[in-house]
Amino acid sequence: MANGRYNSVSKTIGTIDITPLMDLTFMLLIIFIITVPALEFTTEVDIPKKDTPNTVQEKSIELSMDAEGLVKLNMRPIAMDSLKEELKALFSQMPDLPVYVSVDGKRPYSDVMELYREAANAGFKAYLKTVAE
């Protein structure tokens, strides 16, 4: 009996389990495959300078509000009550034109969003126009 027990205890396993090592190798390979192309191919971005003039398309609709709250559609004063119908009529005639919304800086932000919402609800693609001071 002693011989049987001695033989089973003294036997050593002659193999090494390399499964965790292979898992780690594949994970590193995948990480390098993903990150190396991202490092090589970058996109150049030209940030506009502060003194760049605002460019507005020649054919566009301008919707603005001055400091006193007077709304203008293409430099023509218009009442807020009739703005919705006027914008829908313009959209039926010229649906591809963009609308540039600008509001005086003294007005609350809710006025900006109200004009923007009206233009978008009429179907136009609306943009907020920044005015350099």
Secondary structure, DSSP 8 states (H G I E B T S, - for coil): -HHHHHHHHH--------HHHHHHHHHHHHHHHHHHHHHH---------TT------SS-EEEEE-TT--EEETTEE--HHHHHHHHHHHHHH-TT-EEEEEE-TTS-HHHHHHHHHHHHHTT-EEEE-----
